[in-house]
């Protein structure tokens, strides 16, 4: 069954935001793949938090406070 992995900077999301993201991603996968309701329990979403300073763009590592909103 589907597995979605999402990477975010450590501390960027609250527990409620992570739960909302997991539900939303599950909903999208179920809709796009036209999964029956019985298949929803098999959709897996993993939110991986990248350590502060480990988020890099264009050769520069950023801390959470340096990432523009």
N, C-alpha and C positions, 0 to 999 in steps of 0.2 A: 504494500500500500504506500501511498505518498509520504515523503519525508521532506519537510521544509526546514532549512537552517537559516537563521537570521543572525547577523552580527551587529552588535551595538556597542558603543563605548561603555565601559563599566560605570554604573551609577546613572546612566542616562534615562533609564525608565524606572518608574515605581512598580511595585508588585501589581497594583491595579492596571497599570499601563501594559505590563507584560501579559497579564491575563486577557486583557482586551485584544492585544495583538494576536495571541494564540487563537482566540475565538474567531477573530476576523479572518486570519489566514486560513483557518480550518474551513470557514464558510466559503471563502473564495475557491479553495481547492475542490470542495464538494460540489460547488456550482459548476465550475469549469469542466470538471471531469464527469459531471452528471452522475455522481455517486448516489446510491440509494441510502436512506437514513441508517440502515444497518451497517454501512461501511464507515460511517463517521468515527466510531471508536478506534479505527485503524489508521486514521490520519494523524501523523506525528509532526509536531512543530517544536523545534529546539531553538531557544534564544541563547546565543553565546555572547558573553560579555568579554570584550577585549580590555585587557589591563590598561589603566591610565598611562598614557604616553606611548601605547602600542598601536594607536590608530594613525595610519600614515597615508598621506596624499602627496603626490608629486615629489617624493623623496624627503618629506618632512614628517616627523612624528609629532602628533598633537596630544595634549592632555584634554580632558573633558572641558575645562574652562576655556580652552583656546579654540574649540570648534564652534564656528558661527551657528546661530540658531536658524 
